[in-house]
């Protein structure tokens, strides 16, 4: 990147600003490790989907 800007810091910053305008960030911003852990946990819950087993019947009545 520096070579593309001819090692000019001002040009490098301008190129970076232009690139950012052309490629807007559309994902969540992670500010710390805890937020990253929460994001990963949520993604894993979404990937797992609903529970594979669901009980719909009542348990058997005890025999007297």
DOFIDREN-760575 format. One record per residue: residue number from 1; z, x, y of N, C-alpha, C in turn; residue in three letters. Coordinates in nm, 2 decimals, m for minus. Example, Ala and Ser with C-alpha at 12.3 -4.5 7.8 and 13.67 -1.06 7.14 Angstrom:
REM DOFIDREN-760575
 margu    npz    npx    npy   capz   capx   capy    cpz    cpx    cpy nukol
     1   0.78   1.32  m0.57   0.78   1.23  m0.45   0.78   1.32  m0.33   ALA
     2   0.71   1.28  m0.22   0.71   1.37  m0.11   0.79   1.29   0.00   SER
This chain:
REM DOFIDREN-760575
 margu    npz    npx    npy   capz   capx   capy    cpz    cpx    cpy nukol
     1   0.00   0.08  m0.12   0.00   0.00   0.00   0.00   0.09   0.13   UNK
     2   0.08   0.19   0.12   0.08   0.28   0.24  m0.05   0.35   0.26   UNK
     3  m0.12   0.38   0.15  m0.25   0.44   0.17  m0.35   0.35   0.23   UNK
     4  m0.34   0.22   0.19  m0.43   0.12   0.25  m0.41   0.10   0.40   UNK
     5  m0.28   0.13   0.44  m0.25   0.12   0.58  m0.26   0.25   0.65   UNK
     6  m0.32   0.35   0.59  m0.34   0.48   0.65  m0.20   0.54   0.69   UNK
     7  m0.10   0.51   0.61   0.03   0.56   0.62   0.09   0.53   0.76   UNK
     8   0.04   0.42   0.82   0.09   0.37   0.95   0.19   0.25   0.92   UNK
     9   0.32   0.27   0.96   0.42   0.17   0.93   0.39   0.04   0.99   UNK
    10   0.33   0.04   1.11   0.30  m0.08   1.18   0.19  m0.16   1.11   UNK
    11   0.09  m0.09   1.06  m0.02  m0.15   0.99   0.04  m0.20   0.85   UNK
    12   0.12  m0.12   0.79   0.18  m0.16   0.66   0.26  m0.29   0.68   UNK
    13   0.34  m0.30   0.78   0.41  m0.43   0.81   0.32  m0.54   0.84   UNK
    14   0.21  m0.52   0.91   0.11  m0.63   0.94   0.05  m0.67   0.81   UNK
    15   0.01  m0.58   0.73  m0.05  m0.61   0.60   0.04  m0.69   0.51   UNK
    16   0.17  m0.66   0.52   0.27  m0.73   0.44   0.28  m0.87   0.49   UNK
    17   0.29  m0.89   0.62   0.30  m1.02   0.68   0.18  m1.11   0.65   UNK
    18   0.06  m1.05   0.65  m0.06  m1.12   0.62  m0.06  m1.16   0.47   UNK
    19  m0.02  m1.07   0.39  m0.01  m1.11   0.24   0.09  m1.22   0.22   UNK
    20   0.20  m1.21   0.29   0.31  m1.32   0.27   0.25  m1.45   0.32   UNK
    21   0.17  m1.46   0.43   0.12  m1.58   0.47   0.01  m1.64   0.38   UNK
    22  m0.06  m1.55   0.31  m0.16  m1.59   0.21  m0.10  m1.63   0.08   UNK
    23   0.02  m1.58   0.05   0.09  m1.61  m0.08   0.23  m1.66  m0.06   UNK
    24   0.24  m1.78  m0.01   0.37  m1.84   0.02   0.46  m1.85  m0.11   UNK
    25   0.59  m1.83  m0.09   0.68  m1.83  m0.20   0.71  m1.98  m0.23   UNK
    26   0.70  m2.02  m0.35   0.72  m2.16  m0.38   0.83  m2.18  m0.49   UNK
    27   0.90  m2.08  m0.52   1.00  m2.09  m0.62   1.14  m2.08  m0.56   UNK
    28   1.24  m2.10  m0.64   1.38  m2.09  m0.58   1.41  m1.95  m0.54   UNK
    29   1.49  m1.94  m0.43   1.54  m1.82  m0.38   1.68  m1.79  m0.45   UNK
    30   1.69  m1.67  m0.51   1.81  m1.63  m0.58   1.88  m1.53  m0.49   UNK
    31   2.00  m1.56  m0.45   2.07  m1.47  m0.35   2.17  m1.38  m0.42   UNK
    32   2.22  m1.41  m0.54   2.31  m1.33  m0.61   2.31  m1.35  m0.76   UNK
    33   2.39  m1.27  m0.83   2.38  m1.28  m0.98   2.42  m1.41  m1.03   UNK
    34   2.52  m1.48  m0.97   2.57  m1.61  m1.02   2.46  m1.71  m1.01   UNK
    35   2.39  m1.71  m0.90   2.27  m1.80  m0.88   2.17  m1.78  m0.98   UNK
    36   2.14  m1.65  m1.02   2.04  m1.62  m1.12   2.09  m1.67  m1.26   UNK
    37   2.22  m1.65  m1.29   2.27  m1.70  m1.42   2.25  m1.86  m1.42   UNK
    38   2.28  m1.92  m1.31   2.27  m2.07  m1.31   2.12  m2.11  m1.33   UNK
    39   2.03  m2.04  m1.26   1.89  m2.07  m1.27   1.84  m2.05  m1.42   UNK
    40   1.88  m1.95  m1.48   1.84  m1.92  m1.62   1.90  m2.02  m1.71   UNK
    41   2.03  m2.06  m1.69   2.09  m2.16  m1.78   2.02  m2.29  m1.76   UNK
    42   1.98  m2.33  m1.64   1.91  m2.46  m1.62   1.77  m2.46  m1.69   UNK
    43   1.70  m2.34  m1.67   1.57  m2.33  m1.74   1.58  m2.34  m1.89   UNK
    44   1.69  m2.28  m1.95   1.71  m2.29  m2.09   1.74  m2.43  m2.14   UNK
    45   1.82  m2.51  m2.06   1.85  m2.65  m2.09   1.72  m2.73  m2.08   UNK
    46   1.64  m2.71  m1.99   1.51  m2.78  m1.97   1.42  m2.75  m2.09   UNK
    47   1.41  m2.62  m2.13   1.33  m2.59  m2.24   1.38  m2.64  m2.37   UNK
    48   1.51  m2.66  m2.39   1.57  m2.71  m2.51   1.54  m2.86  m2.53   UNK
    49   1.53  m2.93  m2.42   1.50  m3.07  m2.43   1.62  m3.15  m2.47   UNK
    50   1.60  m3.28  m2.50   1.71  m3.36  m2.55   1.76  m3.31  m2.68   UNK
    51   1.88  m3.35  m2.71   1.94  m3.31  m2.84   1.85  m3.37  m2.96   UNK
    52   1.84  m3.29  m3.06   1.76  m3.33  m3.17   1.82  m3.44  m3.26   UNK
    53   1.95  m3.44  m3.26   2.02  m3.54  m3.34   2.10  m3.63  m3.25   UNK
    54   2.08  m3.76  m3.28   2.16  m3.86  m3.20   2.22  m3.96  m3.30   UNK
    55   2.35  m3.99  m3.29   2.41  m4.09  m3.38   2.41  m4.22  m3.31   UNK
    56   2.35  m4.32  m3.38   2.34  m4.45  m3.32   2.42  m4.55  m3.40   UNK
    57   2.47  m4.52  m3.52   2.55  m4.61  m3.60   2.70  m4.59  m3.58   UNK
    58   2.77  m4.70  m3.61   2.92  m4.69  m3.60   2.97  m4.61  m3.72   UNK
    59   3.08  m4.54  m3.71   3.13  m4.48  m3.83   3.18  m4.58  m3.93   UNK
    60   3.18  m4.55  m4.06   3.23  m4.64  m4.16   3.37  m4.69  m4.14   UNK
    61   3.40  m4.81  m4.17   3.53  m4.87  m4.16   3.62  m4.82  m4.27   UNK
    62   3.74  m4.79  m4.24   3.83  m4.74  m4.35   3.86  m4.85  m4.45   UNK
    63   3.87  m4.81  m4.58   3.89  m4.90  m4.69   4.04  m4.92  m4.71   UNK
    64   4.09  m5.05  m4.72   4.23  m5.08  m4.73   4.27  m5.09  m4.87   UNK
